[in-house]
């Protein structure tokens, strides 16, 4: 009994040295055990927009969306859905299970078949990633921002000129080409959350889709792979 008391006191001292209250440590381990035991069917997750499925695990989408570098709106699109394939396609890498463990709330029910990672795709993505500019962290390099500024500035100047001086077929065609390039570049990458580490920048530039004649919400739904 004395030996057990010494071990218990030593463990408590370690927790205090790490800045953890004993009750918080017990609460954290209890929450972890509860999450490991929790099980969700796909149907149950479909009724919970605050949850999302990745592989055979279920995560707290509501808690994670505010920390998502690409912005909260894209995570919200997959609330109540399986986001396994979407993550692989957009991030070109395997799901960081250890890093995302704090958002883990349970496992997919054994009766439901999990979506498996496409290993062939991930190998191809790794080769592509090796060819991309280094140091940008997966976001747009400075050369991209020069291109975006040229496209946006050129389109604003051309549209302003046409409003003040009148339209011609040639200028209309040129503006249409610039709008198409903005759609294929700026709004596309912004709405994927891939332009800037600042999600507010991505959010605002995503509205370029509305400027060129589309609608941001519809684009996210249709292009984002949401059924």
N, C-alpha and C positions, 0 to 999 in steps of 0.2 A: 504494500500500500504506500509505503514511504517513497519507494522508487517511482511509482506511478505519479505521485504528487510532484516529485522533482522534475519529471519529464513534462508534466502539465505546466508547471511554473516556468520552465525553460522555454516552452513553446509560446507561452504568453509574453515572456520577455522579448522574444524575437519579433512578435507581432508589434509590440510597442516600439521596438527599435526601428521598425520599418514604417512607423507612423500609422499603424492600423489599430483601431480599437478592437478589443476582443469580440465584442458583439458584432462589429462590422465584418470581421473575418468569418465568424460563424454564419452570418447572414449571407455573405458572398458564396460560401461553399454550399449552403442550403439552396440558393438560387441556381447554382450550377448543376447540382444533383437533380433539381426539379426540371430544369431544361433538358437534361439528358434523358429523363424518364418520359417527358411529354411527347405525344405523338399526334400528328395532324393528317387527316385525309385531304386529298385535293379538293374535295367538295367543301370541307370545312374552311380551307384557306380561301376559296373563292368567295366566301361570305365575309372575309376579313381583309379589307383594303390596307390594313396596317401590317400585314404579313406578306412575305414572298418566299418562293421555293427556289433553292439552288441545289441541284443534285438531289441528294437524299436528306437534305437539311432544310429547316424552316427558320427564317430570320425576321427580326423586327424591322420592317421597311420604314415605319414611321420614325423610329429613332435614328436610322441610318441616313435618311434622305437629307437631313440638315448638315450632315458631314460629307456628303458626296461631292467630290471636287467639281464634277460636271454640272451640279445644280440639283435641287430637290425635285423639280418637275419630272425629270426623266425616271427617277426612282418611283415616284408616285404613279406613273403609268403602269408599272408592273406590280402594284399593290394588289394582292389577291390572285396573283398569277405566278407562273413558273418563269423565272428570269435566267435560267441556266444558259440557254443558247444566246440570248441577248447579251449577257456579260461576255461570253467568249467572242462574239462577233465585234462588239464595240471596243473591247480592251485587248484583244488578241493575246490573251494569256489565260492560264488556269486560275480558277477561283482561289483567292488568298484565304484559305479556311482558318488558319491560325490568327491572322489579323482581324478577321471578322467574327471571331468567337464571342466577343462581347455583345454581339447582336443576335446570337444564336438562342432560339427559344424552344426548339424541339426538333424531332425527326419526322420525315415523311412516313406515313403509315406503311407497314410492310405489304399491305394489300395493293398499294399503288406503286407502279414501276417508275423509278426515277429516270430522269433524262441524263444520259451518260455524256461525259466530255468527249468531244471529237478529237482524238489524239492526232489524227492525220492533219486536221485543220490547225491544231496548236503547233505542230512541227513546222508547217508552212508559215504560220504567223511569226514564229521565232526567226525564220530566215528573212522575212520581210522586215521585221523590227531591226535586224542587224544592218539593214541598208538605210534606215531612217537617220536623220540628223541627231547627233548626241547632245545631251545637255538641256533639252527642252522638256524632259519629263513626260513626253507623250503629247504635249501641247504645241501650239503653233510656234515655229521659230520666228526670228525677227524679219526674215525675208518674206514670210507669209503676210506679216502685218503691212509690209510695204505694198504687196499686191492688193490686199484688202482695201488699203487707203486709196490706192489708185482707182480701183473699181468703184468704190463708194463715192469718192470725190468726183470722178469723171462722170458718173451717172447723175449726180446732183447738178453739176455744172451744165451738162447737156440738157437735162430736163428744164432747168431754169432758163437756158438760152431759148429753148423751144417755146416756153410760155411767154417770154418777152418779145421774141422776134418772129414767132410763127413756126408751124410744123412743115416739114417736107418729108417725102417718102424716104429719102436717103437717111435723114436724121432719125426718123422713126425706126428704121431698120437697125441703125447703129445703137439706139437706145435699147431696142429689143435684145440685141446681142449682149449688151452690158448687163441688162437685167438677168439674162440667162446665166451669165458667168457669176453674178452675185448669188443666184439661186443654187448653182452647182458648187460654189465655194463658201462664201461668207455665211449665208443663212444655214446651209447644210451643216457645216462644221460647228457653228454656234449652237444650233439646236441639238447637236450630238454632245454638247458640253466639251468639245475638243479644242476650242480656240484658246481659252484663257484659264488659268488656275482660279481666277475670280469668277464665281458663278454668276454674279450680277452682270458682268460684261457679256457672258454667253447669253444670258437671258435677254438683254436689250438688243444685241445684234441679231438674235433669232427673229426679231420682229421685222427684219429686212424681208422676210417672206411675205408679210402683209403689204409692204411697200411695193413689191414687184408684182402684186396681184393675187397672191395666194392667201393662206390663213394658217398661222402658226399652229394652232391647236389641231386642226385637221391634218396638217403635215406630220406632226408628232405622232398622231394616232395611226395614220396610214403607213408612214415610212418607218415608224418605230417598231413595227412588227407586232402591234397589239391587235388581237382579233376583235 
